[in-house]
Amino acid sequence: MGIRVFFGSDGFLENPLVREEVRVLRRLLNLKKIEELGFGVDTHNKKPGQSWAMVVRSDEGTATLATILNAAHAAAFYRNSMAELRSLAREYLDSLWVNADEFLGADEEESE
């Protein structure tokens, strides 16, 4: 199996949406049976906690792993956004064959 790395430099300790993105990423990886091997947050920058990295074991191709990361980002950042962005998040999640409602909640039109 291959070793892959996800990372971000988007203010992990400062931005709750970034921490939510990582939480959703972990859920998606778990659903896809991709093992997390390690996680860390930087401590050596002028602004510690800005960057994060996660190491996983997976034979999935780059496109699939990119979709997983994009779905996690979209679910965290677009959950409470306008319909177009929420729809994009739903498309990413649907392409992974996961229940988008678990990550985004039901759309308003569906729940009325």
C-alpha positions as CSV (number, residue, x, y, z in Angstrom):
1,M,0.0,0.0,0.0
2,G,1.1,3.5,-0.7
3,I,1.8,6.3,1.8
4,R,0.0,9.6,1.0
5,V,0.1,13.0,2.8
6,F,-2.7,15.5,3.1
7,F,-1.7,19.0,4.3
8,G,-2.9,22.5,4.7
9,S,-1.5,25.9,5.7
10,D,-4.7,27.6,6.5
11,G,-4.7,28.4,10.2
12,F,-5.5,25.1,11.9
13,L,-5.4,26.4,15.5
14,E,-7.0,29.8,14.7
15,N,-9.8,28.7,12.3
16,P,-12.5,26.4,13.6
17,L,-13.6,25.7,10.0
18,V,-10.1,24.2,9.3
19,R,-10.4,22.0,12.3
20,E,-13.9,20.9,11.1
21,E,-12.4,20.2,7.7
22,V,-9.9,17.8,9.3
23,R,-12.6,16.2,11.4
24,V,-14.7,15.6,8.2
25,L,-11.6,14.4,6.4
26,R,-11.1,11.8,9.1
27,R,-14.7,10.6,8.9
28,L,-14.5,10.3,5.1
29,L,-11.2,8.4,5.3
30,N,-12.7,6.1,7.9
31,L,-15.8,5.4,5.6
32,K,-13.4,4.7,2.7
33,K,-11.3,2.4,4.9
34,I,-8.2,4.5,4.5
35,E,-5.9,4.3,7.5
36,E,-4.6,7.4,9.2
37,L,-1.0,6.8,10.2
38,G,-0.2,10.2,11.8
39,F,-1.2,13.8,12.2
40,G,0.7,16.9,13.3
41,V,0.5,20.6,13.6
42,D,3.5,22.8,13.0
43,T,5.3,24.3,16.0
44,H,8.3,26.0,14.4
45,N,6.8,28.9,12.4
46,K,6.6,32.5,13.6
47,K,2.9,31.6,13.9
48,P,2.6,28.1,15.3
49,G,-0.5,26.1,14.4
50,Q,-0.8,27.6,11.0
51,S,-0.1,24.3,9.1
52,W,-1.1,20.7,9.5
53,A,-0.3,17.4,7.9
54,M,-1.9,13.9,7.9
55,V,-0.2,10.8,6.7
56,V,-2.4,7.9,5.4
57,R,-1.9,4.5,3.9
58,S,-3.9,4.0,0.7
59,D,-3.7,2.5,-2.7
60,E,-6.4,5.0,-4.0
61,G,-5.3,7.2,-6.8
62,T,-4.5,10.9,-6.6
63,A,-7.9,11.8,-8.1
64,T,-9.9,9.9,-5.5
65,L,-7.8,11.3,-2.6
66,A,-8.2,14.8,-4.0
67,T,-12.0,14.3,-4.2
68,I,-12.0,13.2,-0.5
69,L,-10.0,16.3,0.5
70,N,-12.2,18.6,-1.6
71,A,-15.3,17.0,-0.1
72,A,-14.0,17.5,3.4
73,H,-13.2,21.2,2.6
74,A,-16.5,21.8,0.9
75,A,-18.5,20.1,3.7
76,A,-16.8,22.2,6.4
77,F,-16.6,25.6,4.6
78,Y,-19.8,25.5,2.4
79,R,-22.3,23.8,4.8
80,N,-23.9,27.1,5.7
81,S,-23.3,28.9,2.4
82,M,-25.5,29.9,-0.4
83,A,-27.2,27.1,-2.4
84,E,-24.6,27.0,-5.2
85,L,-21.7,26.3,-2.9
86,R,-23.7,23.8,-0.8
87,S,-24.6,22.0,-4.0
88,L,-20.9,21.8,-4.9
89,A,-20.3,20.2,-1.4
90,R,-23.1,17.7,-2.0
91,E,-21.7,16.8,-5.5
92,Y,-18.3,16.0,-4.0
93,L,-19.8,13.9,-1.2
94,D,-22.2,12.1,-3.6
95,S,-19.3,11.3,-5.9
96,L,-17.7,9.4,-2.9
97,W,-21.0,7.4,-2.4
98,V,-21.5,8.7,1.1
99,N,-24.7,10.2,2.5
100,A,-24.2,13.9,2.0
101,D,-27.0,14.6,4.5
102,E,-24.8,13.2,7.3
103,F,-22.2,15.9,6.6
104,L,-24.4,18.8,5.4
105,G,-27.8,18.2,6.9
106,A,-30.9,18.0,4.7
107,D,-31.5,20.8,2.2
108,E,-34.2,23.2,3.2
109,E,-36.4,22.2,0.2
110,E,-36.2,18.6,1.2
111,S,-37.1,19.2,4.8
112,E,-40.2,21.3,4.2
